[in-house]
Amino acid sequence: MTFCIGIKTKHGILGLSDTRITSGNDTTTSKKVYTVNRRNHSFFIMTSGLRSVRDKAITYFGELIEKNDSTYDKLYKAVNGFADQVKRVAGEDKDSLEKSGFYFNLFSIIGGQLEEDKEPKLYLLYPQGNWIEIRQGTPFVIIGNTGFGNPVLRRSLKYDEPLLLALKSAFLAFDATRISSNDVDYPVDTVVLENNSYNIVENRFEQHELNHISEFWNDSLKKVIHDLPADILKKAFSAENKKEYD
């Protein structure tokens, strides 16, 4: 499984992904982020799904970029270019994969700002090659293991928040997923693109660098739960009002 998240704010966009490929007795990790950084022309692709499908689509797209990158002046055109390669791989491999019991399940988060984009853009690309743009109303998208991180994001994240707060929320969403699922884990890769910078800043974080944040969050949650103004809940331990509901 995978955890990849993309966030769009009024200050720019960012992404965070885990690196776990396989779990169990033989665990492996690998980068799930592909970046292009050129003058006035920067974008990233994060993927979830079968690694073989991802690598093949990225390889095909890399060749396409070498030949036709100058024709992509808006990000949606690059998204369409990658979608064509995903569909190409599906045409080559989908039937044989499904006969072997595997699903063609390559989801992608693509973010960036190209020459003619007025601001950084963020897209979710489906395995079928169609896409949606991530906008202000719901300014984040998760692919892979999607369930555990959503509550943190829906409570904490707004479109006008600073990118640092958005990154904190992204990490907490990852952390919630990590402790709930053994197939999502460190290290994590981050990509940050501020408005009109046209330069993706990419970094990797190991567990020992971020453990103190997890511990602070856990301790804070325990304290908040303890301090909840919830005297009304004491009613659950009393039998005095039971007859009212019989």
Order of alpha helices (4+ residues) and beta strands (2+ residues): beta-beta-beta-beta-beta-beta-alpha-alpha-beta-beta-beta-beta-alpha-alpha-beta-beta-alpha
